[in-house]
Structures are given as C-alpha cells and as structure tokens.
Amino acid sequence: MAVKIRLRRTGRKKQPSYRIVIADSRSPRDGKFIEVIGQYNPRQGEQALNLETERVHYWLDSGAQPTDTVRSLLRRAGVLKSRHETRLGRKLTASAVPVSSAES
C-alpha cells in the first residue's frame, strides 16, 4: 500500500479549506483516509497552515510520500528544513574523523 500525504478539500463553494491527510494513493481525493495531520486555509494569509509536526515526521519516517503541493507547504512551515538539518547532523557526527588519529 503506497501512502501519500495530500490535501482533502473541505469548505464551501468559492471558499476552499483543506485538511492535510494521510491516505492510500488509490483512494479518491475526498475519500477514505488514515489520519488528519493538519489544516490549510489559503484565504487566511499568514495563519493559513496548522500542522502536527510530530505526526508529519512519523509518517515521513514511515515512508509516506507528500504530493507536490503538500511538499511546498511543508517547506514553507520549515518541517523539511529541520528534517534535513537533523539528518545532516547525524551523518556528520557519524563520519567525523577524530583529530588525534589523523595526526599519527
């Protein structure tokens, strides 16, 4: 089962709001989903995005793939940058060569 992080449309006609959901890639846009992890209201300006970042990290670690729009929202919220910095920091500390062995 391929899991996606994508938008589910809610709201009235001409006044969209979206829920950011975890869903099977085969289910329809407004169909069955696994979990709601946030909301996006494009008409509200700066307070448009609400995310549960712990759940986003959990699902990204589990292999869920965000759609292009959700990826740009995660980038705007700073979630992808924090994930990259933590992964980069772990790699740097793991592959660092001690100074004392380099001098020998």
N, C-alpha and C positions, 0 to 999 in steps of 0.2 A: 504494500500500500504506500503510494507516494503521498507524502504530507506536504501541504502548502500553507504558507502564511499569506492570507489575502484579505481583501475588503469584501464586506457584505453590506449592501445598500439598505438603509432604513430612511425614514423621514417621509415628508410629503412631496408631492409633485413640485418641481422647481425649487425645493429646499432640501437638498440631499444631506444626509449624515451617514456615516459609515461605521461599522464595527470591524475591528481587526480580529479575524478569527483564524483558528487552526482548523483546516478541513482536508478531507481526502481530495486529491486532484480531480477525481472523476465525478464528484458531486457538483450540482449546479451552483451558480453564484449565490443565490439566496436560499439554497437548500440546506441539507444536513451538515452540521459542523461538530467539531470535537470540543472546542473551548473558545471563549471570548477572552482576548488578552488586551484589548484597548478600544478606544473610540477615536474617530477623526471627524471633525466638523469643519469643513473647508470655509464656511461662511463666518466663522468666529474670529478670524485673524490670528493673533499670537497664541491664544489659548485653544487652538484647534485640535491639539493632539494630547491624548491621555493614554499612557502605556503602563502595563505592569512589567517592568524591565526584568524582574527575576524570571517570570514565566517566558519572556522572549528569549532570554539566554538559555533556559532549559530546552525549549523547542529547537533553537538553532543548534545546540549541542547534540540533540537527538536526531538531527539530520533534516529538519524541515527547511524547505526552500521558500524564501519570500518572493512574491511577484515583483515586477519592476517598480510599481507604484509603492508598494509596502517597503521595498528596499530604500527608495528615496525618502520615505517618511522616517524610517529607522536611522538613516544617515542624518536627517535634519534634527532628530531627537538626540543624537550623539551616542546611540547604542552601538553602532558598528565601529565607531572610533574607539570606544572603551574596550570592546572585544579585541580589536586589533592590537591595542597597546598592551593588554594583558597577555595575549598570545606572543607578541614580540618580546616582551619582558621575560617570559618563561624560556623562550628559545635562547635569548642572550645569556641568561644566567646558567642555563644547562650547557651551553657550548663555550663558556668562558674558560680561558687557559690561565691557571694560577701563575703569578709573576715569579715566584720562587723557582718553579720548574723550568721556566723559559730562560733564566739566567744561567742555568747549569750547562 
